[in-house]
């Protein structure tokens, strides 16, 4: 898979220099590229305890992104997923450690333990006070004698960093770090593996599967499970966490492993607060990319049963922008709609044939969802089918509230329902169509004439004409034939109009107007296809 990198060998050094140049002068690096890659606070005066962490790169913003006032003093960066050398770690320690001493915060991987440990011994030989803590928060493999250190490391960075910033001594900071480590648990899940720069991607997670408990270096997880949705994924993760959590307030860190979208992470946050452990979650960090695994399409959840002192330390200000803050989890707050926007509900009435007709129309659109999305992916963002199907489902649910026996009011009610439930330009245009048809019907026009008036109003406001490659290309000829000859001829006209859109390579309206002719050639407009399918099904 293509990546935005240059030479593989320069990936880490160029990324560090990019971080430094965007830091506003708050960060600097030691000399010694490319073998020594240490990011330090530019304002550091060695008057307080220094905090040094690090490890392999590829976990950004960890670790260099958390260097700054109130968190780390220095970060030692290795190659991607590889521990930095002893000399690089020692350089970092010597650069930032003064009389107050230094605490090394190390994730529990063999390379990190050995290289940071030996560097600490050599630093002590220089007469420096150096303590080291090992973070082992991963609970994916409960019987593992050496659990891995993963995203829970950030709790240690923040709490120890706040103590160091306030001037606390090394022994107190070390004890606090050990306490946080002992109380922190983390587990992750991913739908895909990561892509290491310059290396082929490992595709071990099959379609329809999710891997539970995988490591931040792409190590295989404890098991692969069938993936259904976000709620089920969160349930699988929280089931593991619940076994190690006490019935007391916890802070939770929701970490994006690198490739999940912001939208997905917000859905996961909602599911997390509603999960079986939700009642014990009082504070949250994220959702955010904190301890990533390159572009891994997954997330991890870290929990820690905090004290009152910890809460203050988690909330203490710090300068690294990568830290998203620690906030209280609160119920959803709902504000009343402004006056005039609360819809006037129509008086419902029953009409069996009308209900059956509308249900059939909606079912046609629901059945076409995947096909219309595929068509829209050729000329738009691939959501036309889902937009129409979603509106159709909402309309079916609203039928018992509809004035089915009064077509004038029914048109208006459908327009109102679509304005509330159907997004995008299609939603507002169809809302205009049905509302205008209702207005026309109220003036005495028949049903087909009213629908044509609705189309005219939609065209006037939306601007689309025949030949512009929109649903109008199928809808206008269909309504013309429906008025003149009947439903069967209307279906033929709709299909002909839809088919013609595949030959129109210059759209003049809608999202397709932004697409090149090469992408449009041979592909039917999804809105026109929806109209054609609707008329064809109604004609059978």
C-alpha positions as CSV (number, residue, x, y, z in Angstrom):
1,X,0.0,0.0,0.0
2,X,1.3,3.5,-0.9
3,X,2.3,5.7,2.0
4,X,3.3,9.3,2.4
5,X,7.0,8.6,3.1
6,X,10.2,9.3,1.3
7,X,13.2,7.0,1.8
8,X,12.4,4.3,4.3
9,X,15.6,4.9,6.2
10,X,14.7,8.5,6.8
11,X,11.2,8.0,8.0
12,X,11.8,8.5,11.7
13,X,14.2,11.4,11.4
14,X,12.0,13.3,9.0
15,X,9.0,12.7,11.2
16,X,10.8,14.0,14.2
17,X,12.0,17.1,12.4
18,X,8.4,17.7,11.2
19,X,7.2,17.5,14.8
20,X,9.9,19.9,16.0
21,X,9.2,22.5,13.3
22,X,5.5,22.5,14.2
23,X,6.0,22.8,17.9
24,X,6.4,26.5,18.0
25,X,9.9,26.2,19.5
26,X,8.8,24.2,22.5
27,X,10.7,21.1,21.5
28,X,14.3,20.4,20.4
29,X,16.4,17.4,19.6
30,X,19.9,16.2,20.5
31,X,22.6,16.1,17.9
32,X,23.6,12.7,16.7
33,X,21.2,11.9,13.8
34,X,20.5,9.3,12.7
35,X,21.7,7.0,15.4
36,X,20.6,9.2,18.4
37,X,17.1,10.5,18.1
38,X,16.1,12.2,21.3
39,X,13.4,14.9,21.6
40,X,13.7,17.2,24.6
41,X,11.9,20.2,26.2
42,X,13.5,23.3,24.8
43,X,12.9,25.1,28.1
44,X,14.3,22.5,30.5
45,X,16.6,23.7,33.2
46,X,17.2,20.5,35.2
47,X,15.8,22.0,38.4
48,X,13.1,19.2,38.7
49,X,12.9,15.5,38.3
50,X,13.2,14.5,34.6
51,X,10.9,12.0,33.0
52,X,12.3,10.0,30.1
53,X,10.3,7.5,28.0
54,X,10.5,6.2,24.5
55,X,10.8,3.0,22.5
56,X,10.2,2.1,18.9
57,X,8.6,4.7,16.5
58,X,5.3,4.1,14.8
59,X,3.2,4.8,17.9
60,X,2.9,8.5,17.3
61,X,2.1,10.8,19.0
62,X,3.7,8.6,21.6
63,X,6.3,9.2,22.7
64,X,7.8,12.4,21.4
65,X,4.3,14.0,21.1
66,X,4.0,13.9,24.9
67,X,7.2,15.8,25.6
68,X,6.4,19.1,27.2
69,X,5.6,20.9,30.5
70,X,3.6,18.7,32.7
71,X,4.5,15.4,31.0
72,X,7.7,14.0,29.6
73,X,11.1,15.8,29.6
74,X,12.6,13.7,26.9
75,X,11.6,10.9,24.5
76,X,14.1,8.5,22.9
77,X,12.9,7.3,19.5
78,X,14.0,4.0,17.9
79,X,13.4,2.8,14.4
80,X,9.8,1.7,13.6
81,X,8.8,-0.9,16.2
82,X,12.4,-1.2,17.4
83,X,13.9,-0.2,20.7
84,X,16.4,2.7,20.7
85,X,20.1,1.9,21.4
86,X,21.7,2.1,24.9
87,X,23.7,5.1,23.7
88,X,20.6,6.9,22.5
89,X,18.9,6.3,25.9
90,X,22.0,7.3,27.8
91,X,22.2,10.5,25.8
92,X,18.7,11.4,26.7
93,X,19.3,10.7,30.4
94,X,22.5,12.8,30.5
95,X,20.9,15.6,28.6
96,X,18.0,16.2,31.0
97,X,19.0,14.9,34.4
98,X,20.1,17.2,37.2
99,X,20.4,16.9,41.0
100,X,16.7,16.0,41.4
101,X,17.2,12.8,39.3
102,X,15.4,11.1,36.5
103,X,12.6,8.5,36.2
104,X,12.6,6.2,33.1
105,X,9.1,5.1,32.1
106,X,9.6,1.9,30.0
107,X,7.0,-0.3,28.3
108,X,7.5,-4.0,29.0
109,X,9.2,-5.3,25.9
110,X,12.5,-7.1,26.1
111,X,14.5,-4.7,23.9
112,X,13.2,-1.6,25.8
113,X,13.9,-3.2,29.2
114,X,17.4,-4.2,28.3
115,X,18.4,-0.9,26.5
116,X,16.8,1.4,29.1
117,X,18.0,-0.7,31.9
118,X,21.7,-0.8,30.8
119,X,21.5,3.0,30.1
120,X,20.3,3.5,33.6
121,X,23.2,1.5,35.1
122,X,25.7,3.6,33.0
123,X,24.0,6.8,34.1
124,X,24.2,5.8,37.7
125,X,27.9,5.3,37.2
126,X,28.1,8.9,36.3
127,X,26.7,9.7,39.7
128,X,23.1,10.4,38.6
129,X,20.0,9.4,40.5
130,X,18.0,7.3,38.0
131,X,14.9,5.1,38.8
132,X,13.1,3.0,36.3
133,X,9.5,1.7,36.2
134,X,8.1,-1.0,33.8
135,X,4.6,-0.6,32.4
136,X,2.8,-3.9,31.9
137,X,-0.9,-3.0,31.5
138,X,-1.9,-5.4,28.7
139,X,-4.4,-8.0,29.9
140,X,-4.9,-9.8,26.6
141,X,-3.0,-12.8,27.8
142,X,-3.8,-13.0,31.6
143,X,-1.3,-15.9,32.3
144,X,1.6,-14.2,30.5
145,X,4.5,-13.7,33.0
146,X,5.6,-10.5,31.2
147,X,2.5,-8.6,30.0
148,X,3.2,-5.9,27.4
149,X,3.2,-2.2,28.0
150,X,0.6,-0.4,25.9
151,X,-1.7,2.6,26.0
152,X,-2.0,2.7,29.8
153,X,1.5,4.1,29.7
154,X,-0.1,7.4,29.1
155,X,-1.7,7.5,32.6
156,X,1.8,7.1,34.0
157,X,3.2,9.9,31.8
158,X,0.4,12.2,32.9
159,X,0.3,11.5,36.6
160,X,4.1,11.3,37.1
161,X,4.5,14.4,34.8
162,X,2.1,16.5,37.0
163,X,4.0,15.5,40.1
164,X,7.4,16.3,38.6
165,X,6.1,19.6,37.4
166,X,5.0,20.5,40.9
167,X,8.5,19.8,42.2
168,X,7.9,16.5,44.0
169,X,11.0,14.3,44.7
170,X,12.0,11.3,42.7
171,X,11.0,8.7,45.3
172,X,7.4,10.0,45.5
173,X,7.1,10.2,41.7
174,X,8.4,6.7,41.4
175,X,6.0,5.3,44.0
176,X,3.1,7.1,42.3
177,X,4.1,5.7,38.9
178,X,4.3,2.1,40.3
179,X,0.9,2.6,41.9
180,X,-0.6,3.7,38.6
181,X,1.0,0.8,36.7
182,X,-0.3,-1.7,39.2
183,X,-3.9,-0.4,38.8
184,X,-4.0,0.0,35.0
185,X,-5.4,-2.5,32.6
186,X,-5.6,-2.3,28.8
187,X,-6.9,-4.4,25.9
188,X,-7.2,-3.6,22.2
189,X,-9.1,-4.8,19.1
190,X,-8.5,-4.3,15.4
191,X,-10.2,-5.1,12.1
192,X,-6.9,-5.0,10.2
193,X,-3.2,-5.2,10.7
194,X,-0.8,-2.3,10.3
195,X,1.5,-1.4,7.4
196,X,5.1,-1.1,8.3
197,X,6.9,1.4,6.0
198,X,8.7,-0.4,3.2
199,X,7.4,-3.9,4.1
200,X,4.5,-6.0,2.7
201,X,1.3,-5.9,4.7
202,X,0.4,-9.0,6.7
203,X,-3.2,-9.8,6.0
204,X,-3.9,-12.3,8.7
205,X,-7.3,-10.9,9.8
206,X,-9.9,-12.2,7.4
207,X,-13.0,-10.5,6.1
208,X,-15.7,-10.4,8.8
209,X,-13.3,-10.9,11.6
210,X,-11.8,-8.8,14.3
211,X,-8.7,-9.6,16.4
212,X,-8.9,-9.2,20.1
213,X,-5.8,-8.5,22.2
214,X,-3.3,-7.7,19.5
215,X,-0.1,-5.8,20.3
216,X,1.0,-2.3,19.3
217,X,3.8,-3.7,17.1
218,X,1.3,-5.7,15.1
219,X,1.7,-8.9,17.1
220,X,-1.1,-11.4,16.8
221,X,-3.9,-11.1,19.3
222,X,-5.3,-13.7,21.7
223,X,-8.2,-14.6,19.4
224,X,-10.0,-13.7,16.2
225,X,-13.8,-13.3,16.6
226,X,-16.6,-12.8,14.2
227,X,-17.2,-9.0,13.8
228,X,-20.7,-7.7,13.8
229,X,-20.7,-4.0,14.8
230,X,-19.1,-1.5,17.1
231,X,-21.3,-2.4,20.1
232,X,-20.3,-6.0,19.9
233,X,-16.6,-5.1,19.6
234,X,-16.8,-2.9,22.7
235,X,-18.7,-5.7,24.5
236,X,-15.9,-8.2,23.7
237,X,-13.3,-5.7,25.1
238,X,-15.2,-4.7,28.2
239,X,-15.9,-8.3,29.1
240,X,-12.1,-8.8,29.5
241,X,-11.7,-5.6,31.5
242,X,-14.6,-6.3,33.8
243,X,-12.8,-9.3,35.2
244,X,-10.0,-7.1,36.5
245,X,-11.9,-4.0,37.5
246,X,-13.1,-3.2,41.0
247,X,-16.5,-1.6,41.8
248,X,-15.2,1.9,42.1
249,X,-14.7,5.0,39.9
250,X,-12.3,4.5,37.0
251,X,-10.8,6.8,34.4
252,X,-10.9,5.3,30.9
253,X,-8.6,6.1,28.0
254,X,-10.1,5.3,24.6
255,X,-7.2,5.1,22.1
256,X,-7.3,5.1,18.3
257,X,-4.7,2.6,17.1
258,X,-4.2,4.7,14.1
259,X,-6.6,3.9,11.3
260,X,-10.1,4.3,12.8
261,X,-12.0,7.4,11.7
262,X,-13.0,10.1,14.2
263,X,-16.6,9.2,13.5
264,X,-16.0,5.5,14.4
265,X,-14.1,6.5,17.6
266,X,-17.1,8.6,18.7
267,X,-19.4,5.7,18.2
268,X,-17.1,3.5,20.2
269,X,-17.1,6.1,23.0
270,X,-20.9,6.1,23.1
271,X,-20.9,2.3,23.2
272,X,-18.2,2.2,25.9
273,X,-20.2,4.5,28.2
274,X,-23.3,2.3,27.7
275,X,-21.4,-1.0,28.3
276,X,-21.4,-3.3,31.3
277,X,-18.5,-1.4,32.8
278,X,-20.0,2.0,32.0
279,X,-21.4,2.6,35.5
280,X,-17.8,2.6,36.8
281,X,-16.4,5.0,34.2
282,X,-16.4,8.5,35.5
283,X,-13.6,10.2,33.7
284,X,-12.4,9.8,30.1
285,X,-9.3,10.6,28.1
286,X,-10.0,10.7,24.4
287,X,-11.2,9.3,22.1
288,X,-7.9,10.2,20.4
289,X,-4.8,8.8,18.8
290,X,-2.5,8.4,21.7
291,X,-0.5,5.2,21.5
292,X,-0.9,4.1,17.9
293,X,0.3,1.2,15.8
294,X,0.9,3.1,12.5
295,X,-2.3,2.7,10.5
296,X,-3.9,-0.1,12.4
297,X,-7.7,0.1,12.1
298,X,-8.5,-0.6,15.7
299,X,-8.8,0.8,19.2
300,X,-7.8,0.0,22.7
301,X,-9.4,0.7,26.1
302,X,-7.3,1.4,29.2
303,X,-8.9,1.7,32.7
304,X,-7.5,2.9,36.0
305,X,-9.2,3.1,39.4
306,X,-8.2,6.7,40.4
307,X,-8.0,8.4,43.7
308,X,-8.9,12.0,44.5
309,X,-5.2,13.0,44.1
310,X,-5.0,11.2,40.8
311,X,-8.0,13.1,39.5
312,X,-6.3,16.4,40.2
313,X,-3.1,15.2,38.6
314,X,-5.0,14.0,35.5
315,X,-6.7,17.3,35.2
316,X,-3.5,19.4,35.8
317,X,-2.6,21.6,32.8
318,X,0.2,20.4,30.5
319,X,1.6,21.8,27.3
320,X,1.7,18.8,24.9
321,X,-1.1,19.2,22.4
322,X,-1.3,15.5,21.8
323,X,-2.8,15.1,25.3
324,X,-6.6,15.6,24.8
325,X,-7.4,16.3,28.4
326,X,-9.3,14.3,31.0
327,X,-13.0,15.1,31.2
328,X,-15.9,13.9,33.3
329,X,-18.3,11.6,31.5
330,X,-21.8,13.2,31.6
331,X,-25.2,12.1,30.3
332,X,-26.3,13.5,27.0
333,X,-27.7,17.0,27.4
334,X,-30.8,17.8,25.3
335,X,-31.8,21.4,24.6
336,X,-35.4,22.1,23.4
337,X,-35.9,23.0,19.8
338,X,-36.4,26.7,19.1
339,X,-39.9,28.0,18.7
340,X,-41.2,27.3,15.2
341,X,-39.1,24.3,14.4
342,X,-41.1,21.7,16.3
343,X,-43.1,20.1,13.6
344,X,-46.9,20.2,13.6
345,X,-48.0,16.7,13.6
346,X,-50.7,15.8,11.1
347,X,-53.9,14.2,12.1
348,X,-53.5,10.4,11.3
349,X,-56.0,8.5,9.3
350,X,-56.1,5.0,8.0
351,X,-56.3,3.9,4.3
352,X,-55.2,0.3,3.7
353,X,-54.4,0.6,0.0
354,X,-52.4,3.8,0.4
355,X,-50.4,2.2,3.3
356,X,-49.7,-0.9,1.1
357,X,-48.7,1.3,-1.8
358,X,-46.3,3.4,0.2
359,X,-44.8,0.3,1.9
360,X,-44.1,-1.2,-1.5
361,X,-42.4,2.0,-2.7
362,X,-40.2,2.0,0.5
363,X,-39.4,-1.7,0.2
364,X,-38.1,-1.1,-3.4
365,X,-35.7,1.5,-2.2
366,X,-34.6,-0.6,0.8
367,X,-33.9,-3.6,-1.5
368,X,-31.9,-1.4,-3.9
369,X,-29.6,0.1,-1.2
370,X,-26.4,-1.8,-2.0
371,X,-26.8,-1.4,-5.8
372,X,-27.4,2.3,-5.5
373,X,-24.5,2.8,-3.2
374,X,-22.2,1.0,-5.7
375,X,-23.5,3.2,-8.5
376,X,-23.0,6.3,-6.4
377,X,-19.4,5.3,-5.6
378,X,-18.7,5.8,-9.3
379,X,-19.8,9.4,-9.3
380,X,-20.2,10.4,-5.7
381,X,-19.5,9.3,-2.1
382,X,-21.3,6.0,-2.3
383,X,-24.2,6.8,0.0
384,X,-27.2,7.4,-2.2
385,X,-28.6,3.9,-1.5
386,X,-28.2,4.3,2.2
387,X,-29.7,7.7,2.2
388,X,-32.8,6.6,0.3
389,X,-33.1,3.4,2.3
390,X,-32.8,5.2,5.6
391,X,-35.6,7.6,4.6
392,X,-37.7,4.7,3.4
393,X,-37.3,2.9,6.7
394,X,-38.2,6.0,8.6
395,X,-41.3,6.5,6.4
396,X,-42.5,3.0,7.1
397,X,-42.1,3.6,10.8
398,X,-44.2,6.8,10.5
399,X,-47.1,5.3,8.5
400,X,-49.3,5.0,11.6
401,X,-48.9,8.7,12.2
402,X,-49.7,9.7,8.6
403,X,-53.0,11.1,7.2
404,X,-53.3,8.2,4.7
405,X,-56.9,9.0,3.8
406,X,-56.2,12.6,2.8
407,X,-53.7,12.7,-0.1
408,X,-53.3,16.5,0.1
409,X,-52.2,16.3,3.7
410,X,-50.3,13.1,3.0
411,X,-48.0,14.8,0.5
412,X,-47.2,17.5,3.0
413,X,-46.6,15.0,5.8
414,X,-44.2,13.0,3.6
415,X,-42.3,16.2,2.8
416,X,-42.1,17.0,6.5
417,X,-40.9,13.5,7.4
418,X,-38.2,13.6,4.7
419,X,-37.0,17.0,5.8
420,X,-36.4,15.5,9.2
421,X,-35.0,12.1,8.4
422,X,-33.3,12.3,5.0
423,X,-30.0,14.0,4.8
424,X,-28.0,15.5,1.8
425,X,-29.3,17.4,-1.1
426,X,-31.7,14.5,-2.1
427,X,-33.5,14.9,1.3
428,X,-34.2,18.6,0.9
429,X,-35.2,18.3,-2.8
430,X,-37.6,15.4,-2.2
431,X,-39.0,17.3,0.8
432,X,-39.6,20.3,-1.5
433,X,-41.2,17.9,-4.1
434,X,-43.7,16.4,-1.8
435,X,-44.5,19.7,0.0
436,X,-45.1,21.5,-3.2
437,X,-47.3,18.6,-4.5
438,X,-49.4,19.0,-1.3
439,X,-49.8,22.7,-2.0
440,X,-50.9,21.9,-5.5
441,X,-53.3,19.3,-4.4
442,X,-54.9,21.7,-1.9
443,X,-55.7,24.0,-4.8
444,X,-57.7,21.3,-6.5
445,X,-55.2,19.7,-8.9
446,X,-55.3,15.9,-9.3
447,X,-52.7,13.6,-8.0
448,X,-50.5,13.3,-11.1
449,X,-50.8,17.0,-11.9
450,X,-49.8,17.8,-8.3
451,X,-46.8,15.6,-8.5
452,X,-45.7,17.4,-11.7
453,X,-46.1,20.7,-9.9
454,X,-43.9,19.3,-7.1
455,X,-41.3,18.4,-9.7
456,X,-41.5,21.9,-11.3
457,X,-40.9,23.5,-7.8
458,X,-38.0,21.1,-7.1
459,X,-36.4,21.9,-10.5
460,X,-36.8,25.6,-9.9
461,X,-35.1,25.5,-6.5
462,X,-32.6,22.8,-7.3
463,X,-31.8,24.0,-10.8
464,X,-31.7,20.5,-12.4
465,X,-33.1,20.1,-15.9
466,X,-33.4,17.2,-18.3
467,X,-29.9,16.2,-19.5
468,X,-28.2,17.4,-16.3
469,X,-27.6,13.8,-15.1
470,X,-29.9,13.7,-12.1
471,X,-33.1,11.9,-10.9
472,X,-35.0,14.5,-13.0
473,X,-33.8,12.6,-16.2
474,X,-36.0,9.6,-15.1
475,X,-38.7,11.3,-13.1
476,X,-39.9,14.0,-15.5
477,X,-40.5,11.6,-18.5
478,X,-42.1,9.1,-16.2
479,X,-44.6,11.6,-14.8
480,X,-45.3,12.8,-18.4
481,X,-46.1,9.3,-19.5
482,X,-48.0,8.5,-16.4
483,X,-50.3,11.4,-17.1
484,X,-50.7,10.5,-20.8
485,X,-50.7,6.7,-21.0
486,X,-50.4,5.0,-17.6
487,X,-48.0,3.3,-15.2
488,X,-46.5,0.7,-17.7
489,X,-45.4,3.4,-20.1
490,X,-44.2,5.6,-17.2
491,X,-41.9,2.7,-16.2
492,X,-40.5,2.4,-19.7
493,X,-39.9,6.2,-19.9
494,X,-38.1,6.2,-16.5
495,X,-35.8,3.3,-17.5
496,X,-35.0,5.0,-20.8
497,X,-34.2,8.3,-19.0
498,X,-32.0,6.5,-16.4
499,X,-30.2,4.6,-19.1
500,X,-29.5,7.8,-21.0
501,X,-27.7,9.3,-18.0
502,X,-24.9,6.7,-18.6
503,X,-24.1,8.5,-21.8
504,X,-24.0,12.0,-20.2
505,X,-20.4,12.6,-19.3
506,X,-20.8,16.3,-18.2
507,X,-23.1,16.6,-15.3
508,X,-24.5,20.1,-14.7
509,X,-26.1,19.5,-11.2
510,X,-25.5,17.4,-8.1
511,X,-22.3,15.9,-6.8
512,X,-21.6,14.3,-10.2
513,X,-20.9,17.8,-11.6
514,X,-17.6,17.7,-9.7
515,X,-16.5,14.4,-11.3
516,X,-14.5,14.0,-14.5
517,X,-16.1,12.7,-17.7
518,X,-14.0,9.5,-17.6
519,X,-15.4,8.6,-14.2
520,X,-19.0,9.2,-15.3
521,X,-18.9,7.5,-18.7
522,X,-21.0,4.3,-18.8
523,X,-22.5,4.7,-15.2
524,X,-26.1,5.4,-14.6
525,X,-26.9,8.2,-12.2
526,X,-28.0,6.6,-8.9
527,X,-30.9,8.9,-8.4
528,X,-32.3,8.2,-11.8
529,X,-31.8,4.5,-11.3
530,X,-33.8,4.7,-8.1
531,X,-36.7,6.4,-9.9
532,X,-36.5,3.8,-12.7
533,X,-36.6,0.8,-10.3
534,X,-39.4,2.4,-8.3
535,X,-41.6,2.8,-11.4
536,X,-40.7,-0.7,-12.8
537,X,-41.7,-2.4,-9.5
538,X,-44.9,-0.4,-9.3
539,X,-45.8,-1.4,-12.8
540,X,-45.5,-5.2,-12.1
